[in-house]
Amino acid sequence: MALAPLDAGKSLSFVRRHMARAQSTEHFELNDGEVRVWIEQEASIHIKAAAGGNDPVELTESQARKLANALLRMAQKLEESGR
């Protein structure tokens, strides 16, 4: 099986995204990565919610509670760091 050639632009974008996440102190994911939340440079909370086909991301009650708890935990962490 032959491997497809790498697209340099996409590869660089992938590396940057994952390096940024690795540099963050905390991250949280739901629905196999459809919802991602992380602290960026210990200064702000970032949220990315993207489902295929530009559809909204659907969450169950349990998933919504987990997301809310993650946001509260991150907000507390930022507050404690003085940001």
Steps between C-alpha positions, in 0.01 A plus 500: 500500500645838398490794738348827386743791477495745789342839450754733663240764588268252669789330679628829637151599612460164675833541681418855610159396638645212696799698626264771626293239678811336644616836633166563667475391860163331467268384225166321477331318209153358434342302215828370357644851477191679363516725808838615627573737786845606615688770685725694267822652638342491848306813403171397338265210437457391139204298372469326165180319407486357151290216368523370145309679228473824697238335724463609862662283764237315701562425867312276737412630847797311641739639239370855560568460873852372431566798272361743759716344773810520279431869428449574870822314589697696238348833607599423858851415389531832314356689796749338737789587269400867514408534131 
